[in-house]
């Protein structure tokens, strides 16, 4: 997702959204290794910000992020 002006970014994502100016070729170079080949420029609708909640895998009363007994599996990612 990219915006052509800071005002457009603020209108969609809010004033608290951090941002960094990048030229389109630089942005494409950053996301290409992630398998992303399409950019949305100046979107007018986005999902609402997530509501803070419990950390997945934590046990209530043991603190956020407390480990839960169980097998550890490596995380993997794949691009298209």
ChimeraX attribute file (.defattr): number of C-alpha atoms within 10 A of each C-alpha:
attribute: neighborCount
match mode: 1-to-1
recipient: residues
	/A:1	11
	/A:2	17
	/A:3	17
	/A:4	13
	/A:5	10
	/A:6	12
	/A:7	12
	/A:8	15
	/A:9	20
	/A:10	15
	/A:11	11
	/A:12	17
	/A:13	18
	/A:14	12
	/A:15	11
	/A:16	7
	/A:17	9
	/A:18	9
	/A:19	11
	/A:20	5
	/A:21	12
	/A:22	12
	/A:23	9
	/A:24	13
	/A:25	8
	/A:26	10
	/A:27	14
	/A:28	15
	/A:29	12
	/A:30	11
	/A:31	13
	/A:32	12
	/A:33	10
	/A:34	12
	/A:35	10
	/A:36	13
	/A:37	10
	/A:38	10
	/A:39	12
	/A:40	8
	/A:41	11
	/A:42	14
	/A:43	13
	/A:44	10
	/A:45	9
	/A:46	9
	/A:47	7
	/A:48	8
	/A:49	8
	/A:50	6
	/A:51	6
	/A:52	6
	/A:53	7
	/A:54	12
	/A:55	12
	/A:56	9
	/A:57	12
	/A:58	14
	/A:59	14
	/A:60	11
	/A:61	7
	/A:62	10
	/A:63	11
	/A:64	14
	/A:65	13
	/A:66	14
	/A:67	11
	/A:68	11
	/A:69	7
	/A:70	6
	/A:71	6
	/A:72	7
	/A:73	6
	/A:74	5
	/A:75	5
	/A:76	5
	/A:77	5
	/A:78	6
	/A:79	8
	/A:80	5
